[in-house]
Amino acid sequence: MRFLAAALLAFVATPACAADVAGTWALYAMNRGEVTDVTRLELSVTGNAVSGKGRDFTVSGTINGDDLIFTAARSDGFAFGTFAFHISGADAAGTLKRPNNTTDQFVLHRLPARATPKTVTFEPKTYHRLFGPAEPALRINAGDTVRTTTLDASGMDADGKSQALGGNPQTGPIYVAGAIPGDTLAVTILRIRLNRPTAHSGAVIEDAALTTEYASQIRREPRNVGGDWKLDIAGGTATPAQPSEKLKDFRVPLKPMIGGIGVAPARDEAFRTNQLGYYGGNLDYNGLTEGTTLYLPVAREGGLLYIGDVHAAQGAGELTGDALETSAEVELKIDVRPGAMATAPLAENADFLMSMGVAGSMEAATRQAVTGLAQWLSRDYGLSSYEAALVLGAAAKIEIAEVVDPQINIVAKVPKSVLTSLKKIN
């Protein structure tokens, strides 16, 4: 964030008229040059009087030339300090003076106004094997649609040529203008098109999904069935490329899904692309198909969205460690919802609200998933915990998304059909 360093310099220009500060700003709290908190600040101007609203406070003050001064008060009326900024274009450096005369450093950065959405075609040149901070490969505006391609989990492209090392290489990252920490990135999967007639999967169930006794038995069996698959894209089915006699007529329907989709984690954290967590990542949920919108908590400016690891089909849990791994063309609409929806991935499609719980055990993951779904009903429908309990106790469904990765992903979901009588408030 180059603007942070620039904004902390002293400004000397003093235009004759007041700066135009009406609009949306990101207010960054600073400590020794590092960001410690950020919130949106909506400002409006009447003459030289300024008013506005932050996450949990209101402001009122004045703008004189490039000098912006306002007092901030909580909802209970307590004035917790006075901000003083010097505006320089889209940036401002300033301070907060508190009632006890302590002073904190702050930076203001103007967020872009919403632009007319457009469709962007992006051809990736490099790929990433970390979900983390990186130079954006593409910059877009909130609401834009991106058409791009992904490699398979081993780094192969549509022609079967190696373009990256294996380990779920990701396309991106995509920087979304106006997304700041505390916001939610809404990623709608508009289109997934498989672009080659082959896929590869694991051919042994992973130990994490088996009893120790059975796992030891199958390790002694000859492996006479490989993990290569033929994809009949026109016919919509997949068949083993080298089937055993008993599987010679076996086929499964194609159901393309995105296995890896996530944002950069908080601070300077980075996780390998086989990992999953609050930032999304290697979710491997077979519900992430066309028509589904995934909600991810933004932890870094711009979100920094990664996409990859498309599967032609996958059973629940990804039991063999690799589903039908292949490459694809994808089309995503990427938008920003100001403010936080949740601290873990949420999703919805025409039929369900879905909450994902990612943890080291099925019990902990289930707790997270159910809690996230109950909180969603509270936030969007105003339900009390008692009311949410009646709805979920009668209608919730629990799915196992992923059990063989470093973290387990459990999905709790509720049919939208049972919510039609409820009034949505958000």
C-alpha positions as CSV (number, residue, x, y, z in Angstrom):
1,M,0.0,0.0,0.0
2,R,2.2,2.8,-1.3
3,F,-0.4,5.4,-0.4
4,L,0.2,4.8,3.3
5,A,3.8,5.8,3.2
6,A,3.0,8.8,1.0
7,A,0.2,9.9,3.2
8,L,2.4,10.0,6.3
9,L,4.6,12.7,4.7
10,A,4.0,16.4,5.5
11,F,1.8,18.2,2.9
12,V,2.5,21.8,1.9
13,A,0.0,22.6,-0.8
14,T,-2.9,24.8,0.4
15,P,-5.5,25.4,-2.3
16,A,-7.8,28.4,-2.1
17,C,-11.0,26.3,-1.9
18,A,-12.0,23.5,0.4
19,A,-11.1,20.0,-0.6
20,D,-13.9,17.8,-1.7
21,V,-14.1,15.1,1.0
22,A,-17.6,13.8,0.4
23,G,-17.7,10.1,-0.3
24,T,-16.3,6.9,1.1
25,W,-12.9,6.7,2.8
26,A,-10.9,3.9,4.5
27,L,-9.7,5.1,7.9
28,Y,-6.5,3.3,8.9
29,A,-5.2,3.2,12.5
30,M,-1.4,3.2,12.5
31,N,1.2,2.1,15.0
32,R,4.9,2.6,14.0
33,G,4.1,2.6,10.4
34,E,1.9,-0.5,10.4
35,V,-1.9,-0.8,10.1
36,T,-3.6,-2.0,13.2
37,D,-7.2,-1.4,12.2
38,V,-9.3,-0.2,9.3
39,T,-12.9,0.9,8.9
40,R,-15.0,2.6,6.3
41,L,-15.9,6.2,6.8
42,E,-18.8,7.8,4.9
43,L,-18.5,11.6,4.7
44,S,-21.0,14.2,3.5
45,V,-20.4,18.0,3.2
46,T,-22.7,21.0,3.5
47,G,-20.8,24.2,3.0
48,N,-17.8,23.7,5.1
49,A,-19.6,21.4,7.6
50,V,-18.7,17.7,7.5
51,S,-20.6,14.8,9.0
52,G,-20.3,11.1,8.6
53,K,-20.5,7.6,9.9
54,G,-18.0,4.9,10.6
55,R,-18.4,1.3,11.7
56,D,-19.6,2.1,15.2
57,F,-19.3,5.9,15.5
58,T,-20.4,9.2,14.0
59,V,-18.4,12.2,13.2
60,S,-19.0,16.0,12.8
61,G,-16.6,18.8,12.0
62,T,-15.4,21.2,9.3
63,I,-13.3,21.3,6.2
64,N,-11.2,24.5,5.7
65,G,-9.0,24.3,2.6
66,D,-7.2,21.0,2.9
67,D,-7.6,20.8,6.7
68,L,-10.3,18.4,7.9
69,I,-11.2,18.4,11.6
70,F,-14.0,16.3,13.1
71,T,-15.0,14.9,16.5
72,A,-15.9,11.2,16.7
73,A,-18.5,9.9,19.1
74,R,-19.8,6.4,19.9
75,S,-23.5,5.5,19.7
76,D,-23.9,6.3,23.4
77,G,-22.8,9.9,22.7
78,F,-19.3,9.6,24.2
79,A,-16.9,11.7,22.2
80,F,-13.7,9.6,22.2
81,G,-11.5,12.1,20.3
82,T,-10.9,14.7,17.7
83,F,-9.4,13.8,14.3
84,A,-7.2,16.3,12.4
85,F,-6.2,15.6,8.8
86,H,-4.5,17.4,6.0
87,I,-6.0,16.3,2.6
88,S,-3.8,15.6,-0.4
89,G,-5.9,14.2,-3.3
90,A,-7.0,10.7,-2.4
91,D,-4.9,10.5,0.8
92,A,-4.6,12.3,4.1
93,A,-2.3,11.9,7.1
94,G,-3.5,12.9,10.6
95,T,-4.0,12.3,14.2
96,L,-6.6,11.4,16.8
97,K,-6.4,13.4,20.0
98,R,-8.2,11.6,22.8
99,P,-9.7,13.1,26.0
100,N,-6.7,12.0,28.0
101,N,-4.4,14.0,25.6
102,T,-2.8,10.9,24.1
103,T,-2.4,11.1,20.3
104,D,-2.7,8.3,17.7
105,Q,-1.7,8.3,14.1
106,F,-4.3,7.7,11.4
107,V,-4.4,7.7,7.6
108,L,-7.4,8.3,5.3
109,H,-7.5,6.9,1.8
110,R,-10.4,7.6,-0.6
111,L,-12.1,4.5,-1.9
112,P,-13.2,4.5,-5.6
113,A,-16.8,5.2,-6.5
114,R,-18.6,2.2,-8.0
115,A,-17.9,2.0,-11.7
116,T,-20.1,0.5,-14.4
117,P,-19.4,-3.3,-14.3
118,K,-17.5,-4.8,-17.2
119,T,-16.2,-8.1,-18.3
120,V,-12.4,-8.7,-18.3
121,T,-10.6,-11.6,-20.1
122,F,-7.4,-12.5,-18.2
123,E,-4.7,-14.8,-19.5
124,P,-2.5,-15.9,-16.6
125,K,1.2,-15.9,-17.1
126,T,2.3,-17.0,-13.7
127,Y,0.7,-19.2,-11.0
128,H,0.9,-19.3,-7.2
129,R,1.2,-22.1,-4.7
130,L,0.6,-20.0,-1.7
131,F,-2.5,-18.1,-0.5
132,G,-0.8,-15.0,0.7
133,P,0.3,-11.4,-0.2
134,A,1.6,-11.1,-3.7
135,E,1.7,-8.5,-6.5
136,P,-1.7,-8.5,-8.2
137,A,-1.9,-10.2,-11.5
138,L,-5.1,-8.4,-12.3
139,R,-6.9,-5.3,-11.0
140,I,-10.6,-5.0,-11.3
141,N,-13.5,-2.9,-9.9
142,A,-16.1,-4.3,-7.6
143,G,-18.9,-5.9,-9.7
144,D,-16.7,-6.8,-12.7
145,T,-16.8,-10.2,-14.3
146,V,-13.5,-12.1,-15.0
147,R,-13.0,-14.8,-17.6
148,T,-9.9,-16.8,-17.1
149,T,-8.3,-20.3,-17.1
150,T,-7.0,-22.6,-14.4
151,L,-4.4,-25.4,-14.4
152,D,-5.1,-28.8,-12.9
153,A,-3.7,-29.8,-9.5
154,S,-0.4,-31.0,-11.0
155,G,0.2,-27.8,-13.0
156,M,-1.0,-29.0,-16.5
157,D,-2.9,-26.8,-18.9
158,A,-5.6,-27.6,-21.4
159,D,-3.1,-29.1,-23.8
160,G,-1.6,-31.4,-21.1
161,K,1.5,-29.3,-20.9
162,S,3.2,-28.5,-17.6
163,Q,2.9,-24.7,-16.8
164,A,3.7,-24.8,-13.0
165,L,4.8,-27.1,-10.3
166,G,2.1,-29.3,-8.7
167,G,0.3,-28.7,-5.5
168,N,-2.9,-26.9,-6.7
169,P,-1.3,-23.9,-8.5
170,Q,-3.6,-20.9,-8.5
171,T,-4.6,-18.3,-11.0
172,G,-4.3,-14.7,-9.6
173,P,-4.2,-12.9,-7.3
174,I,-7.0,-10.6,-8.4
175,Y,-7.1,-7.2,-6.7
176,V,-10.6,-5.8,-6.2
177,A,-10.6,-2.0,-5.9
178,G,-12.5,-0.7,-2.9
179,A,-12.2,-4.0,-0.9
180,I,-10.7,-3.3,2.6
181,P,-10.2,-5.5,5.6
182,G,-13.5,-6.1,7.3
183,D,-15.4,-6.3,4.1
184,T,-16.8,-9.4,2.4
185,L,-15.8,-10.5,-1.1
186,A,-18.8,-12.1,-3.0
187,V,-17.6,-14.4,-5.8
188,T,-20.4,-15.8,-8.0
189,I,-19.4,-18.7,-10.2
190,L,-21.1,-18.0,-13.5
191,R,-19.4,-20.6,-15.7
192,I,-17.1,-23.6,-15.4
193,R,-16.1,-25.2,-18.8
194,L,-13.8,-28.2,-18.8
195,N,-11.3,-27.6,-21.6
196,R,-9.7,-31.1,-22.1
197,P,-11.0,-34.7,-22.3
198,T,-8.9,-36.1,-19.5
199,A,-8.6,-36.0,-15.7
200,H,-6.7,-37.8,-13.0
201,S,-7.7,-38.8,-9.5
202,G,-6.3,-40.8,-6.6
203,A,-6.9,-44.5,-6.7
204,V,-6.6,-45.4,-3.0
205,I,-8.9,-44.1,-0.2
206,E,-6.8,-41.9,2.1
207,D,-6.0,-43.2,5.6
208,A,-7.8,-40.3,7.2
209,A,-11.1,-41.7,6.0
210,L,-10.5,-45.3,7.0
211,T,-10.1,-47.5,10.0
212,T,-6.5,-48.5,10.6
213,E,-7.3,-52.2,10.1
214,Y,-8.9,-51.7,6.7
215,A,-6.2,-49.2,5.6
216,S,-3.5,-51.8,6.3
217,Q,-5.4,-54.4,4.3
218,I,-5.9,-52.4,1.1
219,R,-2.2,-51.3,1.1
220,R,-1.4,-55.0,0.5
221,E,-3.8,-55.4,-2.5
222,P,-2.5,-55.0,-6.1
223,R,-3.5,-51.7,-7.6
224,N,-4.9,-52.8,-10.9
225,V,-7.1,-49.7,-11.5
226,G,-5.4,-46.5,-12.3
227,G,-6.6,-43.0,-11.6
228,D,-6.8,-41.7,-15.2
229,W,-10.2,-40.7,-16.5
230,K,-11.7,-40.0,-19.9
231,L,-14.1,-37.0,-19.9
232,D,-17.0,-37.1,-22.4
233,I,-17.7,-33.4,-22.1
234,A,-20.5,-33.4,-24.7
235,G,-22.2,-36.4,-23.1
236,G,-21.6,-35.2,-19.6
237,T,-19.9,-38.3,-18.1
238,A,-16.5,-39.5,-17.0
239,T,-15.2,-43.1,-17.3
240,P,-12.0,-44.8,-16.0
241,A,-9.4,-44.7,-18.8
242,Q,-8.0,-48.1,-17.8
243,P,-10.9,-49.9,-16.1
244,S,-10.9,-53.3,-14.5
245,E,-13.3,-55.8,-15.9
246,K,-15.9,-55.0,-13.2
247,L,-15.6,-51.2,-13.9
248,K,-15.6,-51.4,-17.7
249,D,-19.1,-49.9,-17.8
250,F,-18.8,-47.6,-14.8
251,R,-19.4,-43.9,-15.4
252,V,-20.2,-40.9,-13.3
253,P,-21.9,-37.6,-14.3
254,L,-19.7,-34.6,-14.8
255,K,-20.3,-31.9,-12.2
256,P,-17.5,-29.3,-12.6
257,M,-16.6,-27.5,-9.4
258,I,-13.8,-25.1,-8.2
259,G,-11.7,-26.8,-5.5
260,G,-9.4,-23.9,-4.6
261,I,-10.7,-20.4,-4.1
262,G,-9.5,-18.0,-1.5
263,V,-8.2,-14.6,-0.5
264,A,-4.9,-13.6,1.1
265,P,-5.0,-14.1,4.8
266,A,-4.4,-11.4,7.4
267,R,-1.2,-9.7,8.2
268,D,1.7,-11.3,6.2
269,E,0.4,-14.9,6.7
270,A,0.7,-17.3,3.7
271,F,-0.6,-20.8,3.4
272,R,0.2,-23.5,0.9
273,T,-2.5,-24.1,-1.7
274,N,-3.4,-27.5,-0.2
275,Q,-4.5,-25.7,3.0
276,L,-7.9,-24.2,3.8
277,G,-9.1,-21.9,6.5
278,Y,-11.1,-18.7,7.3
279,Y,-9.7,-17.3,4.0
280,G,-11.2,-20.1,1.9
281,G,-8.4,-21.9,0.1
282,N,-8.5,-25.6,-0.8
283,L,-12.1,-26.0,0.3
284,D,-12.8,-28.9,-2.1
285,Y,-16.6,-28.6,-1.6
286,N,-18.5,-30.1,-4.5
287,G,-21.2,-27.5,-4.0
288,L,-19.0,-24.8,-5.4
289,T,-20.5,-25.1,-8.9
290,E,-22.1,-22.8,-11.4
291,G,-24.7,-20.6,-9.8
292,T,-23.1,-20.6,-6.4
293,T,-21.9,-17.4,-4.7
294,L,-19.0,-17.8,-2.2
295,Y,-18.6,-15.1,0.5
296,L,-15.0,-14.7,1.9
297,P,-13.8,-12.3,4.6
298,V,-11.4,-9.7,3.3
299,A,-8.2,-9.5,5.3
300,R,-6.0,-7.4,3.1
301,E,-6.6,-4.4,0.9
302,G,-8.0,-5.5,-2.5
303,G,-8.9,-9.0,-1.2
304,L,-6.3,-10.7,-3.5
305,L,-8.4,-13.5,-4.8
306,Y,-7.0,-16.8,-6.0
307,I,-8.7,-19.5,-8.1
308,G,-7.7,-23.0,-9.2
309,D,-7.9,-26.8,-8.7
310,V,-11.0,-27.4,-10.8
311,H,-12.5,-30.9,-10.5
312,A,-14.6,-32.5,-13.3
313,A,-16.5,-34.4,-10.5
314,Q,-15.9,-35.2,-6.8
315,G,-17.6,-37.3,-4.2
316,A,-18.2,-35.9,-0.7
317,G,-15.0,-35.7,1.3
318,E,-12.6,-36.1,-1.7
319,L,-11.8,-39.5,-0.2
320,T,-9.0,-40.4,-2.6
321,G,-7.1,-37.2,-1.9
322,D,-7.4,-36.1,-5.5
323,A,-10.8,-35.8,-7.3
324,L,-11.1,-35.8,-11.1
325,E,-8.4,-33.1,-11.4
326,T,-8.5,-31.2,-14.7
327,S,-8.1,-27.8,-16.2
328,A,-10.9,-25.4,-17.1
329,E,-12.2,-22.0,-18.3
330,V,-14.0,-20.1,-15.5
331,E,-16.1,-17.0,-15.4
332,L,-16.6,-15.2,-12.1
333,K,-18.5,-12.1,-11.0
334,I,-16.5,-10.5,-8.2
335,D,-18.2,-8.0,-5.9
336,V,-17.6,-6.3,-2.5
337,R,-20.1,-6.2,0.3
338,P,-19.1,-3.5,2.8
339,G,-18.7,-4.9,6.3
340,A,-18.3,-8.4,7.5
341,M,-20.7,-11.2,7.0
342,A,-18.7,-13.9,8.8
343,T,-15.3,-14.9,9.9
344,A,-15.3,-18.1,7.7
345,P,-16.6,-19.0,4.2
346,L,-20.3,-18.8,3.5
347,A,-22.1,-19.7,0.3
348,E,-25.5,-19.7,-1.3
349,N,-27.2,-20.8,-4.5
350,A,-30.8,-20.9,-5.6
351,D,-31.7,-23.6,-3.1
352,F,-29.5,-23.3,0.0
353,L,-27.7,-21.0,2.4
354,M,-24.4,-22.8,3.3
355,S,-21.9,-22.2,6.1
356,M,-18.5,-23.9,6.1
357,G,-16.6,-24.9,9.2
358,V,-12.9,-25.5,8.8
359,A,-11.0,-27.1,11.7
360,G,-8.8,-29.9,12.7
361,S,-11.6,-32.3,13.7
362,M,-15.1,-33.1,12.4
363,E,-16.5,-32.1,15.8
364,A,-14.9,-28.6,15.8
365,A,-15.7,-28.1,12.1
366,T,-19.3,-29.0,12.6
367,R,-19.6,-26.5,15.5
368,Q,-18.1,-23.7,13.3
369,A,-20.4,-24.6,10.4
370,V,-23.6,-24.7,12.5
371,T,-22.7,-21.5,14.4
372,G,-22.0,-19.7,11.2
373,L,-25.4,-20.7,9.8
374,A,-27.3,-19.7,13.0
375,Q,-25.5,-16.3,13.0
376,W,-26.5,-15.9,9.3
377,L,-30.2,-16.4,10.1
378,S,-29.8,-13.9,13.0
379,R,-28.1,-11.3,10.8
380,D,-30.2,-11.5,7.7
381,Y,-33.6,-12.5,9.2
382,G,-33.4,-11.1,12.7
383,L,-34.0,-14.5,14.3
384,S,-33.3,-15.1,18.0
385,S,-31.2,-18.1,19.0
386,Y,-34.4,-19.8,19.9
387,E,-36.0,-19.1,16.6
388,A,-32.9,-20.2,14.7
389,A,-32.8,-23.4,16.7
390,L,-36.3,-24.3,15.6
391,V,-35.5,-23.6,11.9
392,L,-32.2,-25.5,11.9
393,G,-33.3,-28.3,14.1
394,A,-36.1,-29.0,11.7
395,A,-34.5,-28.3,8.3
396,A,-30.7,-28.1,8.5
397,K,-28.5,-30.5,6.5
398,I,-24.9,-31.4,7.3
399,E,-22.4,-32.3,4.5
400,I,-18.9,-33.5,4.6
401,A,-17.0,-31.5,2.1
402,E,-13.4,-32.4,2.8
403,V,-11.9,-35.0,5.2
404,V,-8.4,-35.8,3.8
405,D,-6.7,-32.4,3.6
406,P,-4.8,-30.9,6.6
407,Q,-8.1,-29.4,7.8
408,I,-11.6,-30.8,7.6
409,N,-14.4,-28.9,5.9
410,I,-18.0,-29.4,7.1
411,V,-20.9,-27.6,5.5
412,A,-24.1,-26.8,7.3
413,K,-26.9,-25.7,5.1
414,V,-30.6,-24.8,5.2
415,P,-33.1,-24.9,2.3
416,K,-34.3,-21.5,1.2
417,S,-37.7,-23.0,0.7
418,V,-38.2,-23.1,4.4
419,L,-37.3,-19.5,4.8
420,T,-39.9,-18.0,2.4
421,S,-42.2,-17.1,5.2
422,L,-39.5,-15.1,7.0
423,K,-38.9,-11.4,6.3
424,K,-35.3,-10.7,5.2
425,I,-33.8,-7.6,6.9
426,N,-30.4,-7.6,5.2
